């Protein structure tokens, strides 16, 4: 069956004709256009000839021809097979209705199998679009009722261009339909919900098996469809069978589960290797690489062709059950793979100690098998491994192969469910083969340990006393069973609070045999914990006694005001930030200067710093302590990390915490390599980076915000442009990933520069004012805080040539704050203007006068927002600017022109008020004046340029006390009384900026 998408240049019509043979469907031109076809070709040729001379460049601007794209199901395993299930709806665009080819499926989740070929008959690659309806004509009922529903996770498929490897392509889901677009090269491209592994692949694998004295291939018979059914036996024939245990191992019981086929190839390679020589002496491995040969070849989705509708009615089912009776195996291993949940692996097993179910085997196995975390997965049963222990199952069915073996012969059943998602970028089938080998190695090692009775005990550690809301660090040492512990191993902590709350926390590898896990307790009383390794031998139990807190906890959104912040215990937090990107890594910032900087900024009331997890291109080349990955900058190993770099960042954050300074931690830097290298900096490496950073720093009490990137529009290659919808979607996906791996749920934001109302793609393109970002991030729960970057320029802001800085005021800040506050979350403005420093370079005219910095800060605060400032001497990116703005030289000097002290005055002013109850107040004119209020009780009115204003005090039933506050020097005038209940006129003491503070008389 074949669908061809072709367009008519004269009528742009699409139509399907059903040829008499019933297996081909073409999209052809309308019949009334064909009469003109011969003449049309001649006219078109003549026209193009004349146009080429008359209009230069006309031929190059013609519409691209994307006809000749066809889609069909191959004979071996293809699906869907009915012609009417594939509809051409446009050039290179198809609607596909997936189905269970067997006509019935007990599954309720999204259809799990689509195997098609996309043929491009053109000379150049063409963009194609598939709309896959996975509802099985509406018969499926579970799109997202639970994690196994599948549609929210079914946003990708796999393609294999002719002569290339399989790769994953992301898509978009709406209801039961997954839409995927990709560029199809000339020739045939395989398309599937999973990488294909068909009956022909199975036969090729069998034929390619080496002649090995320990391998026996037996053709047991044929399926109902006449297909070959093979049994592989791998063991050392020189060792007596009586001394061996038999392991029956089978895959592809369900037709769509291709991962198990690739994994089986890897398992066979391992079992025939020298590494498994001793295992072949102790065990007899009997393998069924493809149990359901008919289901695979006929394009079935699930059990048909094997054991449906009668469990032993098919020839293949009889062969499988007969093998159990013949072998009476001590162990039976079944491999499956599922579509959803896409990030969850499942291990089921059978084990007991002293007649009771035990998790011993599960712990031993996962310590020896690469951690699923390395591919973005987790173990489904990690919270309760006993739930997957088959020991003592109360009811067993003889219609189920595994249960039959267990019931009849006491067979211990093991199994593995795994999804395809996330396993490799260029060719996921190779990681699948490796995973099969790794499973075999870990499984045999686990059986050997249990058989020998040498399973290590993990005695409980003595209790440790830890104050509430204080980070405790565990240090463990263990032997790794993987080549790269940074990627393929994990340390997981399971903590149970006094009230029974369970928290899972990930640790991190710190080099050598050292692992660390940082945990912050949030409930007084006795906690129980279990620390365990995946891919590494780590296991520790113990208790923590949580005493009364010394602090206030983490910073959250205020429980009573979605625009404000508070600590865990409810204490309000008024954030005021500074910017020092390279506080740890920038070359000029010595440890002494960092200490001086933090001391001075804290004395000026700054309580958080915007700091990056970034490396210095200069520092990193000369000192490996400033290079965060393996290898060197010249020859990097981006799959590993350099613990020494992170030790330095640990020290910087610890020092900040000791002086009461919080961190807005910027975790990705799309201004320098390797982040901007789209080939080297893959999504998998980015996730590995984020996972390591969250594991290492999430427990710090002074972590205020995770900031995904500074000016995220530079993603993915450093280009300063907004890619829609890719960039906002990427930011939200990244935010969700961080939250998934942060057990403390720190607030997440993303730093922006291009307005959501832009008419273009760059910061310089026109916008529909006001500048705002809420349309991108305000309607989604991924981003907790809306970060603005606006206020650098406005009508009235001018460059002072003598002072070498921008002067004036930026009133547009107010409208921007108001525009984003409608999304009911905190709004943070950063980089609204770095204060200039006399005699220093201007960063290509990116510095601002102290008065403008002060004006902006008061406008933001009185509009209900918060801000992070910046000072030219302490921005902390000298290495970067010394390169891009040579020959100017930038340094680090803890010095400013006066704005820092003025902003400290602002902080003290608001910290003395019930700011968390106050909202922007519209009852003030003119528009230049801005106010914040708790109506009837407290009012703060900011007059940026003094003068007169009118204030509506209708909500104030009684008189109020008023005082003028000077934001330039922090001094107050004498108080005076104002009568409430009406509109009043006010006038500032002079023409400079002033603040009027009014409060209800108690």
Secondary structure, 3 states (H helix, E strand, C coil): CEEEECCCCCCCCCCEEECCCCCCEEECCCHHHHCCHHHHHHHHHHHHHHHHHHCCCCHHHCCCCCCCEEEECCCCCCECCCHHHEEEEECCEEEEECCCCCCCCCCCCCCCCCEEEEEECCCCCEEEEEEEECCCCCCCCCCCCCCCCCCCCCCEEEEEECCCCEEEEEEEEECCEEEEEEEECCEEEEEECCCCCCHHHHHHHHHHCCCCCCEEEEEEEECCCCCEEEEEEECCCCCCHHHCEEEEEECCCCCCCHHHHHHHHHHHHHHCCHHHHHHHHHEEEEEECCCCHHHHHCCCCCCECCCECCCCCCHHHHHHHHHHHHHCCCEEEEEECCCCCCCEEEEEECCEECCEECCHHHHHHHHHCCCHHHHCCEECCCCCHHHHECCCCCCCCCCCHHHHHHHHHCCEEEEEECCCCCCCCCCHHHHHHHHHHHHHHHHHHHHHHHHHCCCCCCCECCCEEEECCCEEEEEEECCECCCCHHHHCEEEEEEECCCCCEEEEECEECCCCEEEEEEECCCCEEEEEEEEEECECCEEEEEEEEECCCCCCCEEECCCCCCCEEECCCCEECCEEEECCCCCCCCCCCHHHHHHHHHHHHHCCCCEEEEECCCCCCHHHHCHHHCCEEECCCCEEEEEECHHHHHHHHHHHHHHHHCCCEEEEEEECCCCCCCCCCCCCCHHHHHHHHHHHHHHHCCCCCEEEEEEECCHHHCCCCCCCCCCCHHHHHHHHHHHHHHHHCCCCCEEEECCCCCCCECCCCCCCCECCCCCCHHHHCCCCCCCEEEECCCCCCCCCEEECCCCEEECCCCHHHHHHHHHHCCCCCEEEECCCEECCCCCCCCCCCEECHHHHHHHHHHHHHCCCEEECCEHHHCCCHHHHHHHCCCCCCCCCCCCCCHHHHHHHHHHHHHCCCHHHCEECCCEECCCCEEEEECCCEEEEEECCCCEEEEECCCCCCCEEEEEEECCCCEECCCEEECCCCEEEEECCCCCCEEEEEEECC
